[in-house]
Amino acid sequence: MPARHRPPGPAGGGRRRVGRAGTRRGRGPAHRRRGRGRRGRRRSRDRRTHPRRLEPAGAVALAAGPWTAELAPAPVAALWGVNVEVRLPEPPRHVLEQSGIDALIGSGGGLRTLFSIVTANGVSAVGSTFLPQEPDPAELAPLLLERGARYLPALASLESFSARACPRPQSSDSRLLLGPHPDVEGLHLATGHGAWGVSLGPGSAELVAGAILGDGTAIPPELAASRV
C-alpha cells in the first residue's frame, strides 16, 4: 500500500512561515536597521523598545540565515532541503548519510538527491534535496522515500509520513561567514552554515560573541566575513 502523505504540522511548514512573516513585519531579523556614521560609512543600528526611536548600538550580530542578504549586503542565498518525517518500528541508532553531500553543496546544489536519516525522540527525518528554488515537499517526498529504501528497506512499507521544505543559508563559496562585516561598521555576521546550522551554530556563536566582546577569540580567515 502506498504511503499516505500527512501535511506537516506547526513544527514543519509553520517554521518557514514564521520566518518570512518575521522578516516582513519586523518581528524577526528585519528589526535591524542601518544608519550613517560620522565618516559616511554605514553603521549598524538597533531598534530598541519604542517603535519610532532608534538607539545606536556598539555592535549588532546578524544571524538571519537564508534571509541575511535581505538585511545586509552578503553573498548568501537559500538552498532548499526537503525532509520527510517518519516513525519506524526500529529506527537506526546512528546518523546515516550518503557520501557526496559536500561536493553537491559546493557546486551550488542541483536536482540530485542524497540519502540521509537522523532520528530523535522516535521521529526519523529522511532527506534530502539541495535545490536553489523552493520545491513542493509533497511532490518530492515519495522520491526521497523510494531512494532511501535502497539503504533502509523499512522506508518502503510506511503507512504515513509528513514532509517539509526548509531554506538553508548557502554562501557563495560554501563556507561560513563569521565576524565583522567588511562594509558595515559594527555589524557582525553569523551565517552561511548551509545544511549544518544546528551542528555548527553553537561554535559559530561562540566565535562571533568573542569577537564582539574582544576577548581575544580569533575567527579563522577561511571563515571570516571580511573575506568577501
Buried (B, 14 or more C-beta within 10 A) or exposed (E): EEBEBEEBEEEBBEEBEEBEEBBEEBEBBBBBBBEEEEEEEBBBBBBEEEEEEEEEBEBBBBBBBBBBBEBBBBBBBBBBBBBBBBBBEEBBEEEBBBEEBEEBBEEEBEEEBBBBBBBEEEBBBBBBBBBEEEBEBBEBBBEBBEBBBEBBEBBEEBEEBBBBBBBBBBBEEBBBBBBBBBEBBBBBBBBBBBBEBEEBBEEBBEBBBBBBEEEEBEBEEEBBBBEB
